[in-house]
Amino acid sequence: MVMSKEIKEEVKMYITNDWDIEEETPEFVLLTRNKATGIGHLVVFLIFGWWTFFIGNVIYHFTSKQKKKIIK
């Protein structure tokens, strides 16, 4: 199935705003991005420190992921 012009423009808009195409099927396009920042990781490190073996930073990294599904 070919994407319509409107869908292509919408996907292009998301890609220019730091979204990545994770999956593209005939039914939808799945976009992802990670909102975790270096400053955010630093704040988590200062709150939880090294004594948690950086588990706080790992949790922050994976909870900062976003997904967006655009139906064709």
C-alpha positions, 0 to 999 in steps of 0.5 A: 500500500502506498502512503498518501501525500498527507501521511508522508508529510506527517511522517516527515514532520515527525522525523524532522522533530527527532522521531525515528521510524521503528516499523512500517507496515501496510497498515501503519507507521510506528515512530519512536523517540527517547526524551531522556537528556544528559541533564536528566541523567545527571539529576537522577545520578545526583538523587540516587547516586552511585550506590544504586549501581546506576539502576535509576539512570537505566529506569529513567532511560527506558521510561523516557521512550515515546511511541507514536502510531500513524495509521495509513 
